[in-house]
Amino acid sequence: MTTEATEALAGLLVEQAPDAVIFAGTDGVIQTWNAAAAAMFGFSEAEAIGQNLDIIVPDQFREAHWKGYDRALEAGDTKYRGQSLPTRAQKASGEAFYVELSFAIVHGRDGAVIGALAHARDINDRFERDRASRRRLREMEEELKALKGDGAAPASP
């Protein structure tokens, strides 16, 4: 495969990836934004490219986000390599939702850090279902404690 064909394939893989693919340079400005990112966050590629990552990071998380971003770029790696982390993100509408993110620090051919890559997946429905299940489990545990605490003899095996 020629270099041109390889580059064309790489572009197609990013564009057609099922998860959102976002790349931002060392300045935090978005340079790559695929179709899945547009569908998930509600910003078209034209609206997102050239914007700061703050467009998808909720206000209350921005300070921590930028500390982590800068630390990872400086280190040339992320402590979350190989992990997918649930966190909150923000849509163009301002609505917050849960996403699962995986990160990589991207190095140029010369080894210098050129930015950060994130893959994102919308997990909001699953996260809310899991949260409801955990809440119901806690309620049931409290009910069981209350029943055991009422002086009734424990059931025999």
C-alpha positions in Angstrom: 0.0 0.0 0.0 1.4 3.4 -0.9 1.8 6.2 1.6 -1.0 8.1 0.0 -3.3 5.1 0.2 -2.3 4.5 3.8 -3.1 8.1 4.7 -6.4 7.9 2.9 -7.3 4.8 4.8 -6.4 6.3 8.1 -8.7 9.3 7.3 -11.5 6.9 6.4 -11.0 4.9 9.6 -11.2 8.1 11.8 -14.2 9.5 9.9 -16.2 6.3 10.0 -15.3 5.1 13.5 -18.3 4.2 15.5 -17.0 6.2 18.5 -16.4 9.9 18.6 -12.8 10.6 17.7 -11.4 14.0 18.8 -7.8 15.3 18.5 -6.7 18.6 20.1 -3.3 20.1 19.8 -1.1 21.1 22.7 -3.1 24.3 22.9 -6.3 22.4 23.5 -7.8 23.5 20.1 -9.8 20.8 18.3 -8.2 19.7 15.0 -10.0 16.4 14.3 -13.7 15.8 14.9 -15.4 12.9 13.2 -19.0 12.2 12.3 -19.7 10.3 15.5 -18.4 13.2 17.6 -20.8 15.5 15.6 -23.7 13.2 16.3 -22.8 12.7 20.0 -22.0 16.3 21.0 -24.2 18.2 18.5 -21.5 20.4 17.0 -20.8 19.9 13.3 -17.2 19.4 12.3 -17.1 23.0 11.0 -18.4 24.3 14.3 -15.9 22.2 16.4 -12.7 22.5 14.5 -10.7 25.4 15.7 -12.6 25.6 19.0 -11.2 24.9 22.5 -12.1 21.7 24.2 -14.1 23.7 26.7 -17.1 23.3 24.2 -17.5 19.8 25.5 -16.2 20.0 29.1 -18.8 21.1 31.7 -17.8 24.3 33.6 -17.4 22.5 36.9 -14.8 20.1 35.4 -12.7 22.5 33.3 -10.1 23.4 35.9 -9.4 19.7 36.6 -9.5 18.9 32.9 -6.9 21.4 32.0 -4.6 20.4 34.9 -4.7 16.8 33.7 -4.4 17.8 30.1 -1.3 19.9 30.7 0.2 17.3 33.0 -0.2 14.5 30.4 1.2 16.6 27.6 4.2 17.5 29.7 4.8 13.9 30.7 4.2 12.7 27.2 1.8 10.0 28.4 -1.4 9.7 30.3 -1.8 7.6 33.5 -5.1 6.4 32.0 -3.5 4.7 29.0 -5.5 1.6 28.1 -8.4 2.6 30.3 -11.9 3.8 29.5 -13.2 6.3 32.1 -16.7 7.4 32.7 -17.1 11.2 33.0 -19.5 13.9 32.2 -19.4 15.9 29.0 -21.5 18.7 27.5 -23.6 18.8 24.3 -24.0 21.9 22.1 -27.4 22.4 23.8 -25.6 22.7 27.2 -27.0 19.4 28.3 -24.6 17.4 30.4 -24.4 13.6 29.8 -22.1 10.7 30.7 -19.5 9.5 28.3 -16.8 6.9 28.5 -13.4 8.3 27.3 -10.1 6.7 26.4 -7.1 8.9 25.9 -3.7 8.9 24.1 -1.0 11.5 23.9 0.1 11.7 20.3 3.7 12.2 19.3 5.0 13.3 15.9 7.5 11.3 13.9 10.3 13.3 15.7 8.9 12.1 19.1 7.6 15.5 20.2 4.2 15.7 21.7 1.7 17.2 19.3 -1.6 16.8 21.2 -4.1 14.5 22.7 -6.5 12.0 21.2 -9.8 11.0 22.8 -12.3 8.3 21.8 -15.7 8.9 23.4 -18.8 6.7 23.7 -22.2 7.9 25.0 -23.0 5.8 28.1 -25.6 8.1 29.5 -28.5 5.6 29.4 -26.4 2.7 30.8 -25.0 4.9 33.5 -28.5 6.1 34.6 -29.8 2.5 34.6 -26.8 1.3 36.7 -27.3 4.3 39.0 -30.9 3.4 39.5 -30.0 -0.3 40.1 -27.4 0.7 42.7 -30.0 3.0 44.4 -32.6 0.2 44.5 -30.0 -2.2 45.9 -29.2 0.2 48.7 -32.9 0.7 49.5 -33.4 -3.1 49.6 -30.3 -3.5 51.9 -31.8 -0.8 54.2 -35.2 -2.6 54.2 -33.4 -5.9 55.0 -31.5 -4.3 57.9 -34.8 -2.9 59.2 -36.4 -6.3 59.0 -33.5 -8.0 60.8 -33.4 -5.3 63.4 -37.1 -5.7 64.4 -36.3 -8.5 66.8 -37.5 -11.3 64.6 -35.4 -14.5 64.7 -33.1 -15.1 61.7 -34.3 -17.6 59.3 -32.6 -21.0 59.6 -30.8 -22.6 56.7 
